[in-house]
Amino acid sequence: MTRVLSGAVLGGIVLAIVWYAPPIGSLALSIVALLLAAKEIANLARASGIDMSLWLSAAGALSTLLAPRAPAFASGAGSSLLPIVLMAQLVAVLGTAIAAWPPGSRDALATVAVALFPSWYLAAPLGALVAIRADEGATTLLLLVLTIVVSDTAQYYTGR
């Protein structure tokens, strides 16, 4: 019952922010959700014995979230910094993992994967949602979210 109540309250807060706040409100909500999710992933990784840099991972995830909205500086109008940001993250995380890799250890690949997970699996979709809210409006974003919620719920109950 606690999960249902907390889900209803959080759903109402998200709905209010998306519907009534300007697009920067959706961006702020996405940043908070991203940082909380990155911390949770770091805690799960540590519980599994994988040591990763929370700060490097969170900074990469934030840069991934914000890169599509940053003004392009070199390629002209309409270009995105996202490919540059993702490549820089990959190099930074690989360099950090190799530098901290103890001889005989086999978990460097897992460390890199977990460190990049918030950027590629969480920040990119959240950035897409923020872009939809900013470019197409709250109605389009809420229709998309409602479609996903109904689809996931129907799949869950059909599978049971």
N, C-alpha and C positions, 0 to 999 in steps of 0.2 A: 504494500500500500504506500510505503514511503517513496518508492521509485515512481509510482504513478503520480503522486502529488508533486514531487520535485520535477518530474518531466513536464507536468502541466504548467507549473510556475515558470520554469525555464523556457518552455515553448511560448508562453504569453509574453515574456520579456523579449525574446527574439522577434516575435511577431510585431510587438510595439516598436522596437528599434528599426526593423526593416520598413515598416509601414509609415511611421511618423517622423523618424529622424532623417536628416539629409544623408546622402550617400557616405559621407565621412563617418557617420554613426555605424554603418555596416562594416566599414573598414576597421574601426576601433573594436567592434565586437569580434571581428575575425582575428585581429591581433591578440586579443585576450584569449580566445579559444585556442589559437595556435600555440601560444606560450604555455598554456596549461597542458595541452596535448603533448608538446615536446618534453615537458617535465615528466609527465606520466610515462612516456616512452623511455626516457632515461632511467627512471626508477625500475621499470620492467627489465630493461637491459642489465642493470646492475644486479637485480635479483637473479638473473640468468647467468651471472658471472662475466658479462661483457662490460668492460670499462670504456666509457665514451665521454667526450667533452660536451657537457650540456650547453655551455656557452657558445661553442663553435657551431653546434647543431642548431641552437635557437637563433643565432645570428644569421646562419645560412637560410633558415626557414623564413625569417623576417625579410631578408633580402629577396627571396623568391616571391613572397607575397607582394612586395612593393615594387619589384622591377618592372612589371608591365605598365605601371602607371607613371614611371619615371620618364622624364623627357629624353628623347633620343639625342645623343650628342654628336654622333659621327656619321650615321648613314642617312640622315635626312628625316623628314616627317614620316610617321607611321612605323618606324622601326622600333624594335623592342630590345631592351637590355637583358631580357630573360636568358637567352643562350649564353651570353657572357657571364652572367651571374651563376648559372648552373655549372659552367666549366670551371670558374674560379672556385666554387665550393668543392667540386670534385678534387681539384689539385690541392686545396688547403686541407681537406679531410684526409686524402691519401698521404700527404706529407706529414701530417700530425700522427697518423696511425703508424707509418713506417718509422718515424723518429722515436715513438714510444714503444715500439714492438720489441719485447724481450726475446732473446734468442731461444729457439725451441718452442715458442708459442705458436698456436695454430689459429688464433682467433682474430687476426688482423682483418680478414675479409668480413667477418661478422661485425667488427667494430665499425668499419667503413659503411657497411650496409645500414646499420642502426643509426649512425650519425647522419646519413643522407635521407633516411626515411621521412622525417618531418618535412623536409623541403620538397621532396618529389611526390609524396603521397598525401600530405596534408595541405601544404601551402599552395600548391598549384591549383587544386580544386577550390580552395577558399578564395584564391585570387580570381578565379573564374566567376565565382558567385558575386564577389565585390564588383567585378567589371560588368556583370549582367545588371546588377542594381544601379550602377552609375550610368550605364549606357541605355538600358531598356526600361528601367523603372521598377518600382516595388511590386507592381502587379505581375509582371513577367517572372520575377524572382520567386514570388510566393506561389505562383502556378507551378513552376519547376519543382520547388521544395514539396508542395502538396502531392505532385505526381510521384515523386520519389518515396514519400512516406506511405502513400496508398499502395504503391507497388511492393515495397518492402513488407508491409503488413500483410498484404494478400499472399505473397510468397511464403511468409512465415506460417500463416495458418493453413495454406495449402500443403506445405511440407509436413506439417504435423499430422 
